[in-house]
């Protein structure tokens, strides 16, 4: 089915020096622009990150710093890239968690205004994960290769959940997992604390989860000595904490979010 577009949409993917949105840099970006008249335009930029490419990242995309020494930097190409994105909604795979935050950080470092507030953001991975539902019946069939009888009976569902966890422990024993920061671990172990930690998921207020929304929908710190305390309450009780964050190694987008919150308090 052809896309019903009211404005162009730009699908894009990036390769970078690593997975740290705050520190790492883009080495390659490809953008496929679909216009409202169904015409397509594709552009790819190879970029000198002027930053060390991690061995893990190089092993995935194949680029080394030596390969990119003669390429322009993102800052040198930022306006050209922004122009290609002009007027477009954005599409990608896992783009909300990685590609879009990384791209926004690069534009901020290059002093190019790249507003995402008025763009529609389409993450194909999220659609996939929501539509291919991870229901209890589906999980039971996947892990135990049999149908769940009496589904939605409290007893049947409870027993099935227990059996699924046992099957997960068997299936994922010694299986490595790499998180967004590139940390490799074996998280599915027969240890309740580790299973608890791996089960957690937050609603991010910034783009990498250092500021999250609490149950009341209020921006709350998710790190450091004020973890669990709202941003506004923290800035009221410790005004110097804002200055420390602005000088520390936090993503530009996180700093921008915190600055907007602080300005609203004036």
C-alpha positions as CSV (number, residue, x, y, z in Angstrom):
1,X,0.0,0.0,0.0
2,X,1.4,3.4,-1.0
3,X,1.9,5.9,1.8
4,X,-0.8,8.6,2.1
5,X,1.4,11.6,2.5
6,X,0.4,15.1,3.4
7,X,4.1,16.2,3.4
8,X,7.3,14.4,2.4
9,X,8.8,11.8,4.7
10,X,12.5,11.1,5.1
11,X,13.5,7.6,6.1
12,X,17.1,7.5,7.3
13,X,19.7,5.4,9.0
14,X,23.0,6.3,10.5
15,X,26.2,4.5,11.3
16,X,28.3,6.0,14.1
17,X,31.4,5.7,16.2
18,X,29.4,4.0,18.9
19,X,26.1,3.9,20.8
20,X,26.6,6.8,23.2
21,X,24.3,9.6,21.9
22,X,26.1,12.2,24.0
23,X,29.7,11.4,22.9
24,X,29.6,9.5,19.7
25,X,29.5,10.9,16.2
26,X,27.9,10.0,12.9
27,X,30.2,8.4,10.2
28,X,27.5,7.7,7.6
29,X,23.9,8.8,7.0
30,X,21.6,7.7,4.3
31,X,18.3,9.5,3.7
32,X,15.5,8.3,1.4
33,X,13.1,11.2,0.8
34,X,9.6,10.2,-0.4
35,X,7.8,13.2,-1.8
36,X,4.0,13.7,-1.9
37,X,4.0,13.0,-5.7
38,X,5.6,9.6,-5.0
39,X,9.0,10.6,-6.4
40,X,12.0,9.4,-4.4
41,X,15.4,11.0,-3.7
42,X,18.3,9.2,-2.0
43,X,21.4,10.8,-0.6
44,X,24.3,9.3,1.4
45,X,27.0,11.2,3.2
46,X,30.3,9.7,4.5
47,X,31.6,11.8,7.3
48,X,34.9,12.3,9.2
49,X,33.7,12.0,12.8
50,X,36.9,13.6,14.2
51,X,36.3,11.1,17.1
52,X,37.6,7.6,17.7
53,X,35.5,4.8,16.1
54,X,35.1,2.0,18.7
55,X,36.2,-1.4,17.6
56,X,32.7,-2.7,18.2
57,X,31.2,-0.1,15.9
58,X,33.9,-0.7,13.2
59,X,33.2,-4.4,13.4
60,X,29.5,-3.7,12.5
61,X,29.8,-1.0,9.7
62,X,33.4,-1.7,8.6
63,X,34.7,1.9,8.7
64,X,37.9,3.0,10.5
65,X,39.1,6.5,11.2
66,X,41.7,6.1,8.5
67,X,39.0,5.4,5.9
68,X,37.3,8.7,6.7
69,X,40.2,11.0,7.1
70,X,39.6,12.8,3.8
71,X,35.8,13.1,4.3
72,X,34.0,16.3,5.4
73,X,32.8,16.6,9.0
74,X,29.2,16.6,9.9
75,X,29.5,20.3,10.8
76,X,30.7,21.1,7.2
77,X,27.7,19.2,5.7
78,X,25.1,20.1,8.4
79,X,23.3,22.7,6.4
80,X,23.2,20.5,3.3
81,X,21.8,17.6,5.3
82,X,19.3,19.8,7.0
83,X,18.1,21.1,3.7
84,X,17.4,17.6,2.4
85,X,15.3,16.9,5.5
86,X,13.5,20.2,5.1
87,X,9.7,19.9,5.4
88,X,9.8,16.2,6.1
89,X,8.4,13.9,8.6
90,X,10.9,11.3,9.8
91,X,10.9,7.5,9.5
92,X,13.4,4.9,10.7
93,X,13.9,1.6,12.5
94,X,14.6,2.1,16.2
95,X,14.9,5.7,15.2
96,X,13.1,7.1,18.3
97,X,15.7,5.6,20.7
98,X,18.9,6.0,18.6
99,X,18.9,7.6,15.1
100,X,16.9,10.7,15.9
101,X,18.6,11.6,19.2
102,X,22.0,11.1,17.5
103,X,21.1,13.3,14.6
104,X,19.7,16.0,16.8
105,X,22.9,16.0,18.9
106,X,25.0,16.5,15.7
107,X,22.9,19.4,14.5
108,X,23.1,21.0,17.9
109,X,26.9,20.7,17.9
110,X,26.9,22.3,14.5
111,X,24.7,25.2,15.6
112,X,22.1,24.3,13.0
113,X,18.5,24.6,14.0
114,X,16.8,21.3,13.4
115,X,13.3,21.3,14.9
116,X,11.6,18.0,15.4
117,X,8.6,19.2,17.4
118,X,6.4,19.8,14.3
119,X,7.5,16.6,12.5
120,X,5.7,13.2,12.6
121,X,8.2,10.5,13.8
122,X,7.5,7.0,12.5
123,X,9.4,4.2,14.1
124,X,8.9,1.0,12.1
125,X,10.4,-1.1,14.9
126,X,7.8,0.1,17.4
127,X,5.0,-0.7,14.9
128,X,6.4,-4.1,14.4
129,X,6.7,-4.8,18.1
130,X,3.2,-3.5,18.9
131,X,1.4,-5.3,16.1
132,X,3.2,-8.6,16.6
133,X,1.9,-8.7,20.1
134,X,3.8,-10.2,22.9
135,X,0.7,-11.7,24.5
136,X,0.8,-14.5,27.1
137,X,-0.8,-16.9,24.6
138,X,1.8,-16.0,21.9
139,X,4.7,-16.3,24.5
140,X,3.4,-19.7,25.6
141,X,3.3,-20.9,22.1
142,X,6.8,-19.5,21.3
143,X,8.6,-20.8,24.3
144,X,6.8,-24.0,25.0
145,X,5.5,-24.9,21.5
146,X,2.0,-25.6,22.7
147,X,-1.3,-23.8,23.0
148,X,-2.4,-22.2,26.3
149,X,-5.7,-23.8,27.4
150,X,-8.2,-21.8,29.4
151,X,-6.5,-18.5,28.6
152,X,-7.6,-15.6,30.7
153,X,-8.4,-18.0,33.6
154,X,-6.4,-16.5,36.5
155,X,-5.0,-19.9,37.4
156,X,-4.1,-20.9,33.9
157,X,-2.4,-17.5,33.1
158,X,-0.5,-17.6,36.4
159,X,0.9,-21.1,35.8
160,X,1.7,-20.2,32.2
161,X,3.6,-17.2,33.2
162,X,5.7,-19.2,35.6
163,X,6.4,-21.9,33.0
164,X,7.4,-19.2,30.4
165,X,10.0,-17.7,32.8
166,X,11.5,-21.2,33.4
167,X,11.6,-21.7,29.6
168,X,13.2,-18.2,29.1
169,X,15.9,-19.1,31.6
170,X,16.7,-22.3,29.6
171,X,16.6,-20.6,26.2
172,X,18.7,-17.5,27.1
173,X,21.2,-19.1,29.4
174,X,24.6,-17.6,28.6
175,X,23.0,-15.4,25.8
176,X,24.7,-12.0,25.5
177,X,22.7,-8.8,25.2
178,X,24.0,-5.4,24.1
179,X,22.2,-2.3,25.4
180,X,22.0,1.1,23.8
181,X,25.2,2.2,25.4
182,X,27.1,-0.8,23.9
183,X,27.4,-2.6,27.3
184,X,27.4,-6.3,26.8
185,X,25.9,-8.5,29.6
186,X,24.2,-11.8,30.2
187,X,21.1,-10.5,31.8
188,X,18.8,-13.5,31.8
189,X,20.1,-15.4,34.8
190,X,18.5,-17.3,37.6
191,X,18.8,-14.4,39.9
192,X,15.7,-12.3,40.9
193,X,17.6,-9.0,41.2
194,X,19.0,-9.4,37.7
195,X,15.7,-10.3,36.3
196,X,14.1,-7.4,38.1
197,X,16.7,-5.0,36.6
198,X,16.3,-6.3,33.1
199,X,12.5,-6.1,33.3
200,X,12.5,-2.3,34.0
201,X,11.4,0.2,31.4
202,X,10.8,4.0,31.8
203,X,9.0,6.7,29.9
204,X,11.7,9.1,28.8
205,X,11.3,12.8,28.9
206,X,14.6,13.4,27.2
207,X,15.9,11.1,24.4
208,X,18.1,8.7,26.4
209,X,16.3,8.3,29.7
210,X,18.3,10.5,32.1
211,X,15.1,12.4,32.7
212,X,11.9,10.5,32.8
213,X,8.2,11.2,33.5
214,X,7.0,10.0,36.9
215,X,3.5,8.6,37.5
216,X,2.1,12.1,37.6
217,X,3.6,12.9,34.2
218,X,6.2,15.3,35.7
219,X,9.9,15.4,34.5
220,X,12.0,13.6,37.1
221,X,15.7,12.9,37.3
222,X,16.6,9.3,36.6
223,X,20.2,9.4,37.8
224,X,22.6,10.7,40.5
225,X,21.8,12.0,43.9
226,X,18.4,13.4,42.9
227,X,17.2,10.3,41.2
228,X,13.4,10.1,41.7
229,X,13.1,13.8,42.5
230,X,11.3,16.2,40.0
231,X,13.4,18.6,38.0
232,X,11.6,21.6,39.3
233,X,11.9,20.6,43.0
234,X,15.6,19.9,42.5
235,X,16.3,23.2,40.9
236,X,14.4,25.0,43.7
237,X,16.3,23.2,46.5
238,X,19.7,23.1,44.7
239,X,20.0,25.9,42.1
240,X,23.6,25.0,41.4
241,X,22.7,21.6,40.1
242,X,21.5,23.1,36.9
243,X,24.8,24.9,36.4
244,X,26.7,21.6,37.1
245,X,24.6,19.8,34.4
246,X,25.2,22.5,31.8
247,X,29.0,22.2,32.3
248,X,29.0,18.4,32.6
249,X,29.1,15.7,29.8
250,X,25.3,15.5,29.2
251,X,23.6,15.3,25.8
252,X,22.7,18.7,24.3
253,X,19.1,17.7,23.9
254,X,18.9,16.8,27.7
255,X,20.4,20.2,28.5
256,X,17.9,21.9,26.2
257,X,15.0,20.1,27.9
258,X,16.3,21.1,31.4
259,X,16.9,24.7,30.2
260,X,13.3,24.9,29.0
261,X,12.0,23.6,32.4
262,X,14.2,26.1,34.2
263,X,12.9,29.0,32.1
264,X,9.3,28.1,32.9
265,X,10.1,28.5,36.6
266,X,11.2,32.2,36.2
